[in-house]
Amino acid sequence: MKKIILIILGSISLGLAILGVFLPLLPTTPLLLLSAALYARSSEKLYDWLLNHPVFGEYIRNFREDKAIPLNIKIIAISTLWLFMLYSIFFIVNEKWYLQVLLASIALGVSIYILSFKTKQKK
């Protein structure tokens, strides 16, 4: 029963990580790391699949080996984050200053979090 729950949680985390590729508020790499940890404890087959996945495996390997994020991923993540946040601030919640401040604060916090990781150097 424990393995089934861990697989379900790992799959939910993976689904959120995939959404995080498109939604700037969901952190893709930490959710992928969580998925990998949950799969490692529940299903060797799913864990191996995730580590060897052509897209997601690289995120996990980069972070696991170097605790680093490639520069292009940092640029894409922060640019997308600010693009959507600024759109939301100026066009969606344009008359609610407290929501504008909240969104700007979230964007700043996520940006600082992303920038706090080392930048993976090309080999």
C-alpha positions as CSV (number, residue, x, y, z in Angstrom):
1,M,0.0,0.0,0.0
2,K,2.9,2.4,0.8
3,K,4.4,1.9,-2.6
4,I,1.1,2.7,-4.3
5,I,0.7,5.9,-2.3
6,L,4.3,6.9,-3.1
7,I,3.8,6.2,-6.8
8,I,0.6,8.3,-6.8
9,L,2.3,11.2,-5.1
10,G,5.3,10.9,-7.4
11,S,3.0,11.0,-10.4
12,I,1.1,14.0,-9.0
13,S,4.5,15.8,-8.5
14,L,5.6,14.9,-12.0
15,G,2.3,16.3,-13.4
16,L,2.8,19.5,-11.5
17,A,6.4,19.7,-12.8
18,I,5.2,19.4,-16.3
19,L,2.7,22.2,-15.7
20,G,5.6,24.1,-14.2
21,V,7.3,24.2,-17.6
22,F,4.4,26.4,-18.8
23,L,3.3,28.1,-15.5
24,P,6.0,30.2,-14.0
25,L,4.8,29.8,-10.4
26,L,5.3,26.1,-10.3
27,P,9.0,25.2,-9.7
28,T,9.8,22.5,-12.2
29,T,13.1,21.2,-10.9
30,P,12.1,20.8,-7.2
31,L,9.0,19.0,-8.3
32,L,11.0,16.7,-10.5
33,L,13.4,16.0,-7.7
34,L,10.5,15.2,-5.4
35,S,9.1,12.8,-8.1
36,A,12.5,11.1,-8.4
37,A,12.7,10.7,-4.6
38,L,9.2,9.3,-4.4
39,Y,9.8,6.9,-7.3
40,A,13.2,5.8,-5.9
41,R,11.3,4.6,-2.8
42,S,8.5,2.9,-4.6
43,S,9.3,1.8,-8.1
44,E,12.8,1.2,-9.6
45,K,11.2,1.1,-13.1
46,L,9.6,4.5,-12.8
47,Y,12.8,6.0,-11.2
48,D,14.9,4.7,-14.0
49,W,12.4,5.9,-16.6
50,L,12.5,9.4,-15.1
51,L,16.3,9.6,-14.8
52,N,16.6,8.4,-18.4
53,H,13.9,10.6,-19.8
54,P,15.3,12.8,-22.6
55,V,13.9,16.0,-21.1
56,F,13.3,15.5,-17.4
57,G,16.3,13.3,-16.8
58,E,18.7,16.1,-17.5
59,Y,17.1,18.4,-14.9
60,I,17.5,15.8,-12.3
61,R,21.0,14.7,-13.2
62,N,22.2,18.4,-13.4
63,F,20.8,19.1,-10.0
64,R,21.8,15.9,-8.3
65,E,25.3,16.0,-9.6
66,D,26.1,19.7,-9.3
67,K,23.3,21.4,-7.4
68,A,23.2,23.7,-10.4
69,I,20.8,24.9,-13.1
70,P,22.0,25.6,-16.7
71,L,22.1,29.3,-17.6
72,N,19.6,28.9,-20.5
73,I,17.0,27.3,-18.1
74,K,17.5,30.2,-15.6
75,I,17.0,32.8,-18.3
76,I,13.9,31.0,-19.7
77,A,12.4,30.5,-16.2
78,I,12.9,34.1,-15.0
79,S,11.9,35.7,-18.3
80,T,8.7,33.6,-18.5
81,L,8.0,34.3,-14.8
82,W,8.3,38.1,-15.2
83,L,6.4,38.1,-18.5
84,F,3.4,36.5,-17.0
85,M,3.6,38.3,-13.7
86,L,3.9,41.7,-15.4
87,Y,1.0,40.9,-17.6
88,S,-1.1,39.8,-14.6
89,I,-0.1,42.9,-12.6
90,F,-0.9,45.4,-15.3
91,F,-3.8,43.8,-17.1
92,I,-5.6,41.4,-14.8
93,V,-5.3,42.9,-11.3
94,N,-4.7,46.5,-12.4
95,E,-7.0,48.1,-9.9
96,K,-6.0,46.0,-6.8
97,W,-2.7,47.4,-5.6
98,Y,-2.3,44.8,-2.8
99,L,-2.6,42.0,-5.4
100,Q,0.0,43.8,-7.6
101,V,2.4,44.0,-4.7
102,L,1.7,40.3,-3.8
103,L,2.4,39.2,-7.4
104,A,5.5,41.3,-7.7
105,S,6.8,39.9,-4.3
106,I,6.2,36.3,-5.4
107,A,8.0,37.0,-8.7
108,L,10.9,38.6,-6.9
109,G,11.1,35.7,-4.4
110,V,11.0,33.0,-7.1
111,S,13.6,34.9,-9.1
112,I,15.9,35.1,-6.0
113,Y,15.4,31.4,-5.4
114,I,16.3,30.4,-9.0
115,L,19.3,32.7,-8.9
116,S,20.5,31.3,-5.6
117,F,21.5,28.0,-7.4
118,K,24.9,27.7,-9.0
119,T,24.9,28.1,-12.8
120,K,25.8,24.8,-14.5
121,Q,28.8,25.3,-16.8
122,K,29.0,23.6,-20.1
123,K,31.6,20.9,-20.3
